[in-house]
Amino acid sequence: MDNDLRKRDVEYMWHPCTEINTFEQMQFPIIESAKGAYLFEVGGRALLDGIASWWCVNLGHGHPKLIEAIQRQASVLQHSIIGGMSHPNAIELAEKLAQITPGNLKHSFFCGDGASAVESALKIAVQYWANIGQQDRSRFVGLEEGYHGDTLGAMGVGYVDAFHRDYKDVVRPAYRASSPHCAQCPCNKQPKSCNIECFESMRQIVKEHHKEIATVIVEPLCQGAAGVRIYPEEYLQRLRALCDKYGLILIADEIAVGFGRTGYMFACERAGIVPDIMTVGKGLTGGYMPMSAVIATDKIYNSFRNNDDNRDNTFYHSHTFGGNPIITALALAAIDVYENEYVLEKCQPRIEQLSVGMHELGQMLGDSNTLAMGMMGVVEINDVSGGADRAARIVKKAYEIGLFLRPRGRALYLWPPLTITQEELAQVFAILKTAIEQTA
Ligand SMILES: Cc1ncc(COP(=O)(O)O)c(C=O)c1O
């Protein structure tokens, strides 16, 4: 049966970020069902999910409370416009997000997915300045190798030549500060001697261009798509201080790390900072349905009111499915699970286990650097010419044994559901150790 499905797949589907010729030659996985930390292929073979299904299934697959929330709401009200009107679930979710996000983040603008939240956040930042009479501020600052989604605006703040070269003329590249790439420090420092020297590049850019800058956007504490580049809290603290110094808007894109990944509900909380705008997605619904939100402070929100200067400050931006009743019911149920099933508290022993396990893998691999934070960890193989091939072979072997991961260059990383058990995590590491041995 799975070969018939594969045949029909290559006939009709178009897969994201997937080279067609290689894909057609592969016995690619076809996942039919899932439960907890396990995916089940057609035919029933079980695979441990080592990446929470593209970093979103934080609460595990098949959680009864999330399924129930979708079913219950689907029979009551499935869609209601939120432009110029409202519905109870959206109101409750916006209020809840204001309560659980740090500091004075308060007003939620609901969007469809991660990239659409980033687009909205960038537009909000640009229009904020226009609203207060500073139309010249329209440039963005991001980090090298930052990733914020694949739409045109999001690509501008996350431009990677290898992926985006053909759109070069249609995106507007942002100023890019050095990536805080601790596994391959751009300043040749070791963790003990590091004084966040890589921040200097951000400081210089902001100092030189602050008058034309609308906003600085970063993935807080971890540049996920760059290969899980985990970086210190102090970088974010300095960035907050720098934005304060020049009065700039700081956007924390928590789409990947929000909802528990760093061991805190939000990475910004872990760093003890409050951004002016936060974007959330992925884990917001436990990964069951797409939705995202941009959460902004009163100061930003209030600039969008019309006043007596005859300028229309309305934010003319909408997404059909953002904030729909079913998905907001689901997000409320997911937040209830994060809070009342003590998901983060229960993670604590697994956070330690994950860190120890990653360092053991690093030792087995030899010349490499290991980083772990919360429920994510990475071993980056130092060999520039052969490291990516080695990591890809380990990922392939792990799949054959029963663990699903995705290769990312020389980085071998783990990002399991937060709810994975200690036994399952031990099994993940046992599989990876065998995969490393068998591909040596
Ligand atoms: C930090 C970050 N921002 C934005 C996005 C884009 O989200 P989506 O794939 O839902 O558009 C991603 C996706 O991985 C991400 O990691």
The ligand as a Gaussian input file, in Angstrom:
#p B3LYP/6-31G(d) Opt

LIG

0 1
 C       11.507000      31.682000      14.245000
 C       10.543000      31.371000      13.145000
 N        9.773000      32.354000      12.650000
 C        8.868000      32.127000      11.683000
 C        8.713000      30.872000      11.148000
 C        7.716000      30.642000      10.054000
 O        6.632000      29.934000      10.533000
 P        5.629000      29.183000       9.512000
 O        6.397000      28.022000       8.965000
 O        4.474000      28.780000      10.361000
 O        5.284000      30.177000       8.457000
 C        9.501000      29.821000      11.638000
 C        9.344000      28.459000      11.085000
 O       10.100000      27.563000      11.351000
 C       10.440000      30.077000      12.652000
 O       11.227000      29.102000      13.139000

